[in-house]
Amino acid sequence: MILKAIFAFLAFMIVLGIFGKIRFPGQERLANAKCKKCNRYRIGKGPCVCEKGQG
C-alpha cells in the first residue's frame, strides 16, 4: 500500500515537472515589457524611469 502511494506521488511529480517546462502564452510579452538597463517593468509605451533620469 505504501509503495503504491510512493509511486503515485513520483508519477505526480513527473507530470508537474513536464508541465512546468511548457511555456505559457504571454511569457514572451512579459519579458519584453522589462527595461533592458534596470530590469524593472515598464508601464505603457513610453521610456523607462531610469532612461528619463528620475529613478
C-alpha distance matrix in Angstrom:
0.0 3.8 5.4 5.3 6.5 8.8 10.1 10.8 12.6 14.5 15.5 16.7 18.7 20.2 21.4 22.9 24.6 26.1 27.4 28.7 31.1 32.7 36.1 36.5 39.9 42.4 41.2 44.4 46.6 45.2 45.8 49.3 50.0 49.9 53.1 53.4 55.2 53.4 50.0 50.4 49.9 53.2 53.9 56.2 58.2 60.4 60.3 57.9 59.2 59.4 61.7 63.9 64.3 63.1 59.8
3.8 0.0 3.8 5.4 5.1 6.2 8.7 9.8 10.6 12.4 14.3 15.3 16.6 18.5 20.1 21.1 22.6 24.5 26.0 26.8 29.2 31.1 34.4 35.0 38.6 40.8 39.4 42.5 44.8 43.2 43.6 47.2 47.8 47.5 50.6 50.8 52.5 50.6 47.4 47.8 47.5 50.9 51.8 54.2 56.2 58.3 58.0 55.5 56.7 56.7 59.1 61.4 61.6 60.4 57.0
5.4 3.8 0.0 3.8 5.4 5.0 6.1 8.5 9.8 10.5 12.2 14.1 15.3 16.5 18.3 19.9 21.0 22.6 24.4 25.5 27.5 29.5 32.9 33.8 37.4 39.8 38.3 41.3 43.8 42.4 42.6 46.2 47.1 46.8 49.8 49.8 51.6 50.0 46.7 47.4 47.1 50.5 51.5 53.9 55.6 57.8 57.4 55.0 56.4 56.3 58.5 61.0 61.3 60.3 56.9
5.3 5.4 3.8 0.0 3.8 5.4 5.2 6.0 8.5 9.9 10.4 12.1 14.2 15.3 16.4 18.3 19.9 21.1 22.6 24.1 26.2 27.8 31.3 31.9 35.4 38.0 36.7 39.8 42.2 40.9 41.4 44.9 45.8 45.7 49.0 49.2 51.1 49.6 46.1 46.7 46.0 49.3 50.1 52.3 54.1 56.4 56.2 54.0 55.5 55.7 57.8 60.2 60.7 59.7 56.4
6.5 5.1 5.4 3.8 0.0 3.8 5.5 5.1 6.1 8.6 9.9 10.5 12.3 14.3 15.4 16.5 18.3 20.1 21.2 22.3 24.8 26.4 29.8 30.2 33.7 36.0 34.7 37.9 40.2 38.7 39.2 42.8 43.4 43.3 46.5 46.9 48.7 47.0 43.6 43.9 43.4 46.6 47.4 49.7 51.7 53.9 53.7 51.4 52.7 52.9 55.2 57.4 57.9 56.7 53.4
8.8 6.2 5.0 5.4 3.8 0.0 3.8 5.5 5.1 6.2 8.6 9.8 10.6 12.4 14.3 15.3 16.5 18.5 20.1 20.9 23.1 25.2 28.5 29.3 33.0 35.2 33.6 36.6 39.1 37.5 37.7 41.4 42.2 41.8 44.9 45.0 46.7 45.1 41.8 42.4 42.1 45.5 46.5 48.9 50.7 52.8 52.4 50.0 51.4 51.3 53.6 56.0 56.3 55.3 51.9
10.1 8.7 6.1 5.2 5.5 3.8 0.0 3.8 5.4 5.0 6.1 8.5 9.8 10.5 12.3 14.2 15.2 16.5 18.5 19.7 21.6 23.4 27.0 28.0 31.6 34.1 32.6 35.5 38.1 36.9 37.0 40.6 41.6 41.5 44.6 44.6 46.6 45.2 41.8 42.6 42.1 45.3 46.4 48.6 50.2 52.4 52.1 49.9 51.5 51.5 53.5 56.0 56.6 55.7 52.5
10.8 9.8 8.5 6.0 5.1 5.5 3.8 0.0 3.8 5.5 5.1 6.1 8.7 9.9 10.6 12.3 14.2 15.4 16.7 18.2 20.5 21.9 25.4 25.9 29.4 31.9 30.8 33.8 36.2 35.0 35.5 39.0 39.9 40.0 43.3 43.5 45.6 44.1 40.6 41.1 40.3 43.5 44.3 46.4 48.1 50.5 50.4 48.3 49.9 50.1 52.2 54.5 55.2 54.2 51.0
12.6 10.6 9.8 8.5 6.1 5.1 5.4 3.8 0.0 3.8 5.5 5.0 6.2 8.7 9.9 10.5 12.3 14.4 15.5 16.3 18.8 20.6 23.9 24.4 28.1 30.3 28.8 32.0 34.3 32.8 33.2 36.8 37.5 37.4 40.6 40.9 42.8 41.1 37.7 38.2 37.6 40.9 41.8 44.1 45.9 48.1 47.9 45.6 47.0 47.2 49.3 51.7 52.2 51.1 47.9
14.5 12.4 10.5 9.9 8.6 6.2 5.0 5.5 3.8 0.0 3.8 5.4 5.1 6.2 8.7 9.8 10.5 12.4 14.4 15.1 17.0 19.2 22.6 23.8 27.5 29.8 28.0 30.9 33.5 32.2 32.2 35.8 36.9 36.6 39.7 39.6 41.6 40.2 36.8 37.6 37.2 40.5 41.7 44.0 45.5 47.7 47.2 45.0 46.6 46.5 48.5 51.1 51.6 50.8 47.6
15.5 14.3 12.2 10.4 9.9 8.6 6.1 5.1 5.5 3.8 0.0 3.8 5.4 5.1 6.3 8.7 9.8 10.7 12.5 14.1 15.9 17.5 21.1 22.1 25.7 28.3 26.9 29.7 32.3 31.4 31.6 35.0 36.2 36.3 39.6 39.6 41.8 40.6 37.1 37.9 37.1 40.2 41.2 43.2 44.7 47.1 46.8 44.9 46.7 46.8 48.6 51.1 51.9 51.2 48.1
16.7 15.3 14.1 12.1 10.5 9.8 8.5 6.1 5.0 5.4 3.8 0.0 3.8 5.5 5.2 6.2 8.6 10.0 10.7 12.2 14.7 16.0 19.4 19.9 23.4 25.9 24.6 27.7 30.1 28.9 29.4 32.9 33.8 34.0 37.3 37.6 39.9 38.4 34.8 35.3 34.4 37.5 38.3 40.4 42.0 44.4 44.4 42.4 44.1 44.3 46.3 48.6 49.4 48.5 45.4
18.7 16.6 15.3 14.2 12.3 10.6 9.8 8.7 6.2 5.1 5.4 3.8 0.0 3.8 5.4 5.0 6.1 8.7 10.0 10.3 12.7 14.8 18.0 19.0 22.7 24.9 23.1 26.0 28.6 27.2 27.3 30.9 31.9 31.7 34.9 35.0 37.1 35.6 32.1 32.9 32.3 35.5 36.7 38.9 40.5 42.7 42.3 40.1 41.8 41.8 43.8 46.3 46.9 46.1 42.9
20.2 18.5 16.5 15.3 14.3 12.4 10.5 9.9 8.7 6.2 5.1 5.5 3.8 0.0 3.8 5.4 5.0 6.2 8.7 9.7 11.1 13.2 16.8 18.2 22.0 24.4 22.6 25.2 28.0 27.1 27.0 30.4 31.8 31.8 34.9 34.8 37.1 36.0 32.5 33.5 32.8 35.9 37.2 39.2 40.5 42.8 42.4 40.5 42.4 42.3 44.0 46.7 47.5 46.9 43.8
21.4 20.1 18.3 16.4 15.4 14.3 12.3 10.6 9.9 8.7 6.3 5.2 5.4 3.8 0.0 3.8 5.4 5.1 6.3 8.5 10.3 11.4 14.9 15.8 19.4 22.1 20.9 23.6 26.2 25.5 25.8 29.1 30.4 30.8 34.1 34.3 36.8 35.8 32.1 32.8 31.7 34.6 35.6 37.4 38.7 41.2 41.2 39.4 41.5 41.7 43.3 45.8 46.9 46.2 43.3
22.9 21.1 19.9 18.3 16.5 15.3 14.2 12.3 10.5 9.8 8.7 6.2 5.0 5.4 3.8 0.0 3.8 5.4 5.2 5.9 8.8 10.2 13.3 14.0 17.7 20.0 18.5 21.5 23.9 22.8 23.2 26.7 27.6 27.9 31.2 31.5 33.9 32.6 28.9 29.5 28.5 31.5 32.5 34.5 36.0 38.4 38.3 36.4 38.3 38.5 40.3 42.7 43.6 42.9 39.9
24.6 22.6 21.0 19.9 18.3 16.5 15.2 14.2 12.3 10.5 9.8 8.6 6.1 5.0 5.4 3.8 0.0 3.8 5.5 5.0 6.6 9.2 12.4 14.0 17.8 19.9 17.9 20.5 23.3 22.2 22.0 25.5 26.9 26.8 29.9 29.8 32.1 31.1 27.5 28.5 27.9 31.0 32.4 34.4 35.6 37.8 37.4 35.5 37.4 37.3 39.0 41.7 42.5 42.0 39.0
26.1 24.5 22.6 21.1 20.1 18.5 16.5 15.4 14.4 12.4 10.7 10.0 8.7 6.2 5.1 5.4 3.8 0.0 3.8 5.4 5.6 7.1 10.8 12.6 16.3 18.9 17.2 19.5 22.5 22.0 21.9 25.1 26.7 27.1 30.3 30.1 32.8 32.1 28.4 29.5 28.5 31.3 32.6 34.3 35.2 37.7 37.5 35.9 38.2 38.1 39.5 42.2 43.4 43.1 40.2
27.4 26.0 24.4 22.6 21.2 20.1 18.5 16.7 15.5 14.4 12.5 10.7 10.0 8.7 6.3 5.2 5.5 3.8 0.0 3.8 5.4 5.4 8.7 9.6 13.3 15.9 14.7 17.4 20.0 19.5 19.9 23.0 24.4 25.1 28.5 28.7 31.5 30.7 26.9 27.5 26.2 28.9 29.8 31.4 32.6 35.2 35.3 33.7 36.0 36.3 37.7 40.2 41.5 41.0 38.2
28.7 26.8 25.5 24.1 22.3 20.9 19.7 18.2 16.3 15.1 14.1 12.2 10.3 9.7 8.5 5.9 5.0 5.4 3.8 0.0 3.8 5.5 7.9 9.3 13.1 15.0 13.0 15.8 18.4 17.4 17.5 20.9 22.1 22.4 25.7 25.8 28.4 27.4 23.7 24.4 23.4 26.4 27.6 29.5 30.7 33.1 32.8 31.0 33.1 33.3 34.8 37.4 38.5 38.0 35.1
31.1 29.2 27.5 26.2 24.8 23.1 21.6 20.5 18.8 17.0 15.9 14.7 12.7 11.1 10.3 8.8 6.6 5.6 5.4 3.8 0.0 3.8 6.3 9.1 12.6 14.6 12.3 14.3 17.5 16.9 16.5 19.6 21.5 21.7 24.8 24.6 27.3 26.8 23.1 24.4 23.5 26.2 27.8 29.4 30.2 32.5 32.1 30.6 32.9 32.8 34.0 36.8 38.0 37.9 35.1
32.7 31.1 29.5 27.8 26.4 25.2 23.4 21.9 20.6 19.2 17.5 16.0 14.8 13.2 11.4 10.2 9.2 7.1 5.4 5.5 3.8 0.0 3.8 6.1 9.5 12.1 10.6 12.7 15.6 15.7 15.8 18.6 20.4 21.3 24.6 24.7 27.7 27.4 23.6 24.5 23.1 25.4 26.6 27.9 28.6 31.2 31.2 30.0 32.7 32.9 33.8 36.5 38.0 37.9 35.3
36.1 34.4 32.9 31.3 29.8 28.5 27.0 25.4 23.9 22.6 21.1 19.4 18.0 16.8 14.9 13.3 12.4 10.8 8.7 7.9 6.3 3.8 0.0 3.8 6.6 8.7 7.0 8.9 11.9 12.1 12.3 14.9 16.8 17.9 21.3 21.4 24.6 24.4 20.6 21.5 19.8 21.9 23.1 24.3 24.8 27.5 27.6 26.5 29.3 29.6 30.4 33.0 34.7 34.6 32.3
36.5 35.0 33.8 31.9 30.2 29.3 28.0 25.9 24.4 23.8 22.1 19.9 19.0 18.2 15.8 14.0 14.0 12.6 9.6 9.3 9.1 6.1 3.8 0.0 3.8 6.4 6.2 9.0 10.8 11.1 12.4 14.8 16.0 17.7 21.3 22.1 25.3 24.8 21.0 21.1 18.9 20.8 21.5 22.5 23.4 26.4 26.9 25.9 28.6 29.4 30.2 32.5 34.4 34.0 31.8
39.9 38.6 37.4 35.4 33.7 33.0 31.6 29.4 28.1 27.5 25.7 23.4 22.7 22.0 19.4 17.7 17.8 16.3 13.3 13.1 12.6 9.5 6.6 3.8 0.0 3.8 5.7 7.7 8.6 9.8 11.7 13.3 14.4 16.8 20.3 21.4 24.8 24.5 20.8 20.7 18.0 19.3 19.6 20.0 20.8 24.0 24.9 24.4 27.3 28.4 28.9 31.0 33.2 32.8 31.0
42.4 40.8 39.8 38.0 36.0 35.2 34.1 31.9 30.3 29.8 28.3 25.9 24.9 24.4 22.1 20.0 19.9 18.9 15.9 15.0 14.6 12.1 8.7 6.4 3.8 0.0 3.8 5.5 5.2 6.3 8.8 10.1 10.7 13.3 16.9 18.3 21.6 21.2 17.7 17.3 14.4 15.5 15.8 16.4 17.2 20.3 21.2 20.7 23.6 24.8 25.2 27.2 29.5 29.1 27.4
41.2 39.4 38.3 36.7 34.7 33.6 32.6 30.8 28.8 28.0 26.9 24.6 23.1 22.6 20.9 18.5 17.9 17.2 14.7 13.0 12.3 10.6 7.0 6.2 5.7 3.8 0.0 3.8 5.5 5.2 6.3 8.8 10.0 11.6 15.2 16.1 19.4 19.0 15.3 15.5 13.3 15.0 16.2 17.3 18.1 20.7 20.9 19.9 22.7 23.4 24.1 26.4 28.3 28.1 26.0
44.4 42.5 41.3 39.8 37.9 36.6 35.5 33.8 32.0 30.9 29.7 27.7 26.0 25.2 23.6 21.5 20.5 19.5 17.4 15.8 14.3 12.7 8.9 9.0 7.7 5.5 3.8 0.0 3.8 5.4 5.1 6.3 8.7 10.5 13.6 14.1 17.7 18.0 14.6 15.3 13.2 14.3 15.9 16.5 16.4 19.0 19.1 18.5 21.7 22.2 22.3 24.9 27.0 27.3 25.4
46.6 44.8 43.8 42.2 40.2 39.1 38.1 36.2 34.3 33.5 32.3 30.1 28.6 28.0 26.2 23.9 23.3 22.5 20.0 18.4 17.5 15.6 11.9 10.8 8.6 5.2 5.5 3.8 0.0 3.8 5.4 5.1 6.3 9.2 12.4 13.8 17.2 17.4 14.2 14.0 11.2 11.7 12.6 12.9 13.0 15.9 16.5 16.3 19.5 20.5 20.5 22.7 25.1 25.1 23.6
45.2 43.2 42.4 40.9 38.7 37.5 36.9 35.0 32.8 32.2 31.4 28.9 27.2 27.1 25.5 22.8 22.2 22.0 19.5 17.4 16.9 15.7 12.1 11.1 9.8 6.3 5.2 5.4 3.8 0.0 3.8 5.4 5.1 7.1 10.8 12.6 15.6 15.0 11.6 11.1 8.4 9.9 11.1 12.5 13.4 15.8 15.9 14.9 17.6 18.6 19.3 21.4 23.4 23.1 21.2
45.8 43.6 42.6 41.4 39.2 37.7 37.0 35.5 33.2 32.2 31.6 29.4 27.3 27.0 25.8 23.2 22.0 21.9 19.9 17.5 16.5 15.8 12.3 12.4 11.7 8.8 6.3 5.1 5.4 3.8 0.0 3.8 5.4 5.8 9.0 9.8 13.1 13.0 9.5 10.3 8.8 10.5 12.8 14.3 14.5 16.3 15.7 14.4 17.3 17.5 18.1 20.8 22.5 22.7 20.6
49.3 47.2 46.2 44.9 42.8 41.4 40.6 39.0 36.8 35.8 35.0 32.9 30.9 30.4 29.1 26.7 25.5 25.1 23.0 20.9 19.6 18.6 14.9 14.8 13.3 10.1 8.8 6.3 5.1 5.4 3.8 0.0 3.8 5.4 7.8 8.7 12.3 13.0 10.2 10.8 8.9 9.2 11.5 12.2 11.5 13.4 13.0 12.5 15.9 16.3 16.1 18.7 21.0 21.5 19.9
50.0 47.8 47.1 45.8 43.4 42.2 41.6 39.9 37.5 36.9 36.2 33.8 31.9 31.8 30.4 27.6 26.9 26.7 24.4 22.1 21.5 20.4 16.8 16.0 14.4 10.7 10.0 8.7 6.3 5.1 5.4 3.8 0.0 3.8 6.7 9.2 12.1 11.9 9.3 8.5 5.7 5.7 7.8 9.0 9.2 11.0 10.9 10.1 13.2 14.2 14.5 16.6 18.8 18.8 17.4
49.9 47.5 46.8 45.7 43.3 41.8 41.5 40.0 37.4 36.6 36.3 34.0 31.7 31.8 30.8 27.9 26.8 27.1 25.1 22.4 21.7 21.3 17.9 17.7 16.8 13.3 11.6 10.5 9.2 7.1 5.8 5.4 3.8 0.0 3.8 6.3 8.8 8.3 5.5 5.4 4.3 5.7 9.0 11.1 11.4 12.1 10.8 8.9 11.6 11.8 12.7 15.2 16.8 16.9 14.9
53.1 50.6 49.8 49.0 46.5 44.9 44.6 43.3 40.6 39.7 39.6 37.3 34.9 34.9 34.1 31.2 29.9 30.3 28.5 25.7 24.8 24.6 21.3 21.3 20.3 16.9 15.2 13.6 12.4 10.8 9.0 7.8 6.7 3.8 0.0 3.8 5.5 5.8 4.8 5.4 6.1 6.3 10.0 11.9 11.5 11.0 8.6 6.5 9.2 8.7 9.2 12.2 13.6 14.3 12.5
53.4 50.8 49.8 49.2 46.9 45.0 44.6 43.5 40.9 39.6 39.6 37.6 35.0 34.8 34.3 31.5 29.8 30.1 28.7 25.8 24.6 24.7 21.4 22.1 21.4 18.3 16.1 14.1 13.8 12.6 9.8 8.7 9.2 6.3 3.8 0.0 3.8 6.1 5.6 8.2 9.6 10.0 13.8 15.3 14.3 13.8 11.0 9.4 11.9 10.2 10.3 13.9 14.9 16.4 14.5
55.2 52.5 51.6 51.1 48.7 46.7 46.6 45.6 42.8 41.6 41.8 39.9 37.1 37.1 36.8 33.9 32.1 32.8 31.5 28.4 27.3 27.7 24.6 25.3 24.8 21.6 19.4 17.7 17.2 15.6 13.1 12.3 12.1 8.8 5.5 3.8 0.0 3.8 5.9 8.3 10.8 11.3 15.0 16.8 16.1 14.7 11.3 9.1 10.5 7.8 8.5 12.1 12.3 14.0 11.9
53.4 50.6 50.0 49.6 47.0 45.1 45.2 44.1 41.1 40.2 40.6 38.4 35.6 36.0 35.8 32.6 31.1 32.1 30.7 27.4 26.8 27.4 24.4 24.8 24.5 21.2 19.0 18.0 17.4 15.0 13.0 13.0 11.9 8.3 5.8 6.1 3.8 0.0 3.8 5.5 8.9 10.2 13.7 16.3 16.4 15.0 12.0 8.7 9.2 7.0 9.3 12.2 12.0 12.6 9.8
50.0 47.4 46.7 46.1 43.6 41.8 41.8 40.6 37.7 36.8 37.1 34.8 32.1 32.5 32.1 28.9 27.5 28.4 26.9 23.7 23.1 23.6 20.6 21.0 20.8 17.7 15.3 14.6 14.2 11.6 9.5 10.2 9.3 5.5 4.8 5.6 5.9 3.8 0.0 3.8 6.7 9.0 12.6 15.3 15.7 15.2 12.8 9.8 11.1 10.0 11.9 14.8 15.2 15.4 12.6
50.4 47.8 47.4 46.7 43.9 42.4 42.6 41.1 38.2 37.6 37.9 35.3 32.9 33.5 32.8 29.5 28.5 29.5 27.5 24.4 24.4 24.5 21.5 21.1 20.7 17.3 15.5 15.3 14.0 11.1 10.3 10.8 8.5 5.4 5.4 8.2 8.3 5.5 3.8 0.0 3.8 6.4 9.5 12.7 13.8 13.4 11.5 8.1 9.0 9.1 11.5 13.5 14.2 13.6 10.8
49.9 47.5 47.1 46.0 43.4 42.1 42.1 40.3 37.6 37.2 37.1 34.4 32.3 32.8 31.7 28.5 27.9 28.5 26.2 23.4 23.5 23.1 19.8 18.9 18.0 14.4 13.3 13.2 11.2 8.4 8.8 8.9 5.7 4.3 6.1 9.6 10.8 8.9 6.7 3.8 0.0 3.8 6.5 9.7 11.2 11.6 10.8 8.2 9.9 11.2 12.8 14.5 15.9 15.1 13.0
53.2 50.9 50.5 49.3 46.6 45.5 45.3 43.5 40.9 40.5 40.2 37.5 35.5 35.9 34.6 31.5 31.0 31.3 28.9 26.4 26.2 25.4 21.9 20.8 19.3 15.5 15.0 14.3 11.7 9.9 10.5 9.2 5.7 5.7 6.3 10.0 11.3 10.2 9.0 6.4 3.8 0.0 3.8 6.4 7.7 7.9 7.5 5.7 8.2 10.2 10.9 12.1 14.3 13.7 12.5
53.9 51.8 51.5 50.1 47.4 46.5 46.4 44.3 41.8 41.7 41.2 38.3 36.7 37.2 35.6 32.5 32.4 32.6 29.8 27.6 27.8 26.6 23.1 21.5 19.6 15.8 16.2 15.9 12.6 11.1 12.8 11.5 7.8 9.0 10.0 13.8 15.0 13.7 12.6 9.5 6.5 3.8 0.0 3.8 6.8 7.6 8.8 8.0 9.8 12.7 13.3 13.5 16.0 14.8 14.2
56.2 54.2 53.9 52.3 49.7 48.9 48.6 46.4 44.1 44.0 43.2 40.4 38.9 39.2 37.4 34.5 34.4 34.3 31.4 29.5 29.4 27.9 24.3 22.5 20.0 16.4 17.3 16.5 12.9 12.5 14.3 12.2 9.0 11.1 11.9 15.3 16.8 16.3 15.3 12.7 9.7 6.4 3.8 0.0 3.8 5.7 8.4 9.3 11.5 14.5 14.1 14.1 17.2 16.4 16.5
58.2 56.2 55.6 54.1 51.7 50.7 50.2 48.1 45.9 45.5 44.7 42.0 40.5 40.5 38.7 36.0 35.6 35.2 32.6 30.7 30.2 28.6 24.8 23.4 20.8 17.2 18.1 16.4 13.0 13.4 14.5 11.5 9.2 11.4 11.5 14.3 16.1 16.4 15.7 13.8 11.2 7.7 6.8 3.8 0.0 3.8 6.8 9.0 11.9 14.3 13.0 13.4 16.8 16.8 17.3
60.4 58.3 57.8 56.4 53.9 52.8 52.4 50.5 48.1 47.7 47.1 44.4 42.7 42.8 41.2 38.4 37.8 37.7 35.2 33.1 32.5 31.2 27.5 26.4 24.0 20.3 20.7 19.0 15.9 15.8 16.3 13.4 11.0 12.1 11.0 13.8 14.7 15.0 15.2 13.4 11.6 7.9 7.6 5.7 3.8 0.0 3.8 6.7 9.1 11.6 10.0 9.8 13.4 13.5 14.5
60.3 58.0 57.4 56.2 53.7 52.4 52.1 50.4 47.9 47.2 46.8 44.4 42.3 42.4 41.2 38.3 37.4 37.5 35.3 32.8 32.1 31.2 27.6 26.9 24.9 21.2 20.9 19.1 16.5 15.9 15.7 13.0 10.9 10.8 8.6 11.0 11.3 12.0 12.8 11.5 10.8 7.5 8.8 8.4 6.8 3.8 0.0 3.8 6.6 8.2 6.3 7.0 10.4 11.2 11.9
57.9 55.5 55.0 54.0 51.4 50.0 49.9 48.3 45.6 45.0 44.9 42.4 40.1 40.5 39.4 36.4 35.5 35.9 33.7 31.0 30.6 30.0 26.5 25.9 24.4 20.7 19.9 18.5 16.3 14.9 14.4 12.5 10.1 8.9 6.5 9.4 9.1 8.7 9.8 8.1 8.2 5.7 8.0 9.3 9.0 6.7 3.8 0.0 3.8 5.4 5.3 6.6 9.0 9.3 8.9
59.2 56.7 56.4 55.5 52.7 51.4 51.5 49.9 47.0 46.6 46.7 44.1 41.8 42.4 41.5 38.3 37.4 38.2 36.0 33.1 32.9 32.7 29.3 28.6 27.3 23.6 22.7 21.7 19.5 17.6 17.3 15.9 13.2 11.6 9.2 11.9 10.5 9.2 11.1 9.0 9.9 8.2 9.8 11.5 11.9 9.1 6.6 3.8 0.0 3.8 5.4 5.1 6.4 5.7 5.4
59.4 56.7 56.3 55.7 52.9 51.3 51.5 50.1 47.2 46.5 46.8 44.3 41.8 42.3 41.7 38.5 37.3 38.1 36.3 33.3 32.8 32.9 29.6 29.4 28.4 24.8 23.4 22.2 20.5 18.6 17.5 16.3 14.2 11.8 8.7 10.2 7.8 7.0 10.0 9.1 11.2 10.2 12.7 14.5 14.3 11.6 8.2 5.4 3.8 0.0 3.8 5.4 5.2 6.2 5.1
61.7 59.1 58.5 57.8 55.2 53.6 53.5 52.2 49.3 48.5 48.6 46.3 43.8 44.0 43.3 40.3 39.0 39.5 37.7 34.8 34.0 33.8 30.4 30.2 28.9 25.2 24.1 22.3 20.5 19.3 18.1 16.1 14.5 12.7 9.2 10.3 8.5 9.3 11.9 11.5 12.8 10.9 13.3 14.1 13.0 10.0 6.3 5.3 5.4 3.8 0.0 3.8 5.4 7.8 8.3
63.9 61.4 61.0 60.2 57.4 56.0 56.0 54.5 51.7 51.1 51.1 48.6 46.3 46.7 45.8 42.7 41.7 42.2 40.2 37.4 36.8 36.5 33.0 32.5 31.0 27.2 26.4 24.9 22.7 21.4 20.8 18.7 16.6 15.2 12.2 13.9 12.1 12.2 14.8 13.5 14.5 12.1 13.5 14.1 13.4 9.8 7.0 6.6 5.1 5.4 3.8 0.0 3.8 5.6 7.7
64.3 61.6 61.3 60.7 57.9 56.3 56.6 55.2 52.2 51.6 51.9 49.4 46.9 47.5 46.9 43.6 42.5 43.4 41.5 38.5 38.0 38.0 34.7 34.4 33.2 29.5 28.3 27.0 25.1 23.4 22.5 21.0 18.8 16.8 13.6 14.9 12.3 12.0 15.2 14.2 15.9 14.3 16.0 17.2 16.8 13.4 10.4 9.0 6.4 5.2 5.4 3.8 0.0 3.8 5.8
63.1 60.4 60.3 59.7 56.7 55.3 55.7 54.2 51.1 50.8 51.2 48.5 46.1 46.9 46.2 42.9 42.0 43.1 41.0 38.0 37.9 37.9 34.6 34.0 32.8 29.1 28.1 27.3 25.1 23.1 22.7 21.5 18.8 16.9 14.3 16.4 14.0 12.6 15.4 13.6 15.1 13.7 14.8 16.4 16.8 13.5 11.2 9.3 5.7 6.2 7.8 5.6 3.8 0.0 3.8
59.8 57.0 56.9 56.4 53.4 51.9 52.5 51.0 47.9 47.6 48.1 45.4 42.9 43.8 43.3 39.9 39.0 40.2 38.2 35.1 35.1 35.3 32.3 31.8 31.0 27.4 26.0 25.4 23.6 21.2 20.6 19.9 17.4 14.9 12.5 14.5 11.9 9.8 12.6 10.8 13.0 12.5 14.2 16.5 17.3 14.5 11.9 8.9 5.4 5.1 8.3 7.7 5.8 3.8 0.0
